[in-house]
Amino acid sequence: MGKRPPGLEAARAGKPDELTRIKGIGPGNSQRLNGLGIYHFDQIAAWSRDEIAWVGTYLAFPGRIDRENWVGQAKALSAPAQ
């Protein structure tokens, strides 16, 4: 169910974001996301409903992304410093 989010070939500038800063993403899920080409907070911040459903199923955590507000956390973490 859902749609796989677009991924990158590699992290931008060779430096992925520390996805474990998002509550609910541990080292294992961070590695699995990297395996999908998801390396940066702004990628997670841009997920659609279909992409959230797909990733939740892929990680075997349906509903967890919404419950833990990964997209909202990623938006805050990817926002430019004020």
C-alpha positions in Angstrom: 0.0 0.0 0.0 1.2 3.5 -0.7 4.1 4.7 -2.9 7.8 4.4 -2.3 9.4 7.8 -1.7 12.1 9.0 -4.1 15.6 8.3 -2.9 19.0 9.7 -3.6 22.0 7.7 -5.0 24.1 8.9 -2.0 23.9 11.6 0.7 24.4 15.1 -0.5 28.0 16.2 -0.2 28.7 12.7 1.2 27.2 13.6 4.6 23.9 12.2 5.6 21.8 13.9 8.3 21.7 12.1 11.7 18.2 10.6 11.2 18.3 9.2 14.8 17.6 12.8 16.0 14.0 12.1 15.0 12.2 10.4 17.9 11.3 6.9 16.8 14.2 6.4 14.4 16.9 4.3 15.9 20.2 3.1 14.3 18.5 0.1 12.6 15.7 2.2 11.0 18.2 4.9 10.1 20.2 2.2 8.1 17.1 0.9 6.5 16.1 4.4 5.4 19.6 5.0 4.0 19.1 1.8 2.1 16.1 3.4 0.4 18.1 6.5 -0.4 16.7 8.5 2.4 19.6 10.4 4.0 18.2 13.9 4.9 15.6 15.5 7.1 14.1 17.5 4.1 13.4 14.2 2.3 11.3 12.9 5.2 9.7 16.4 5.7 8.4 16.2 2.1 6.8 12.7 2.4 3.2 12.5 1.1 0.5 10.4 2.8 1.1 7.6 0.3 4.8 7.7 1.0 4.3 7.6 4.7 2.0 4.6 4.3 4.7 2.8 2.1 7.6 3.5 4.5 5.5 2.5 7.5 4.7 -0.8 5.9 8.3 -1.3 4.7 9.6 -0.8 8.3 6.8 -3.0 9.7 5.6 -0.1 11.8 2.2 1.0 10.2 1.0 4.2 11.9 4.2 4.8 13.8 5.4 7.6 11.5 2.2 9.6 12.2 2.1 8.7 15.9 5.7 9.9 16.4 5.3 12.8 13.9 8.4 12.0 11.9 7.4 14.5 9.2 6.9 17.3 11.7 10.1 16.6 13.5 12.0 16.4 10.1 10.5 19.8 9.1 11.7 21.3 12.3 15.2 19.8 11.9 15.5 20.8 8.3 14.4 24.4 8.8 17.2 27.0 8.5 18.5 28.3 11.8 16.9 31.6 12.7 
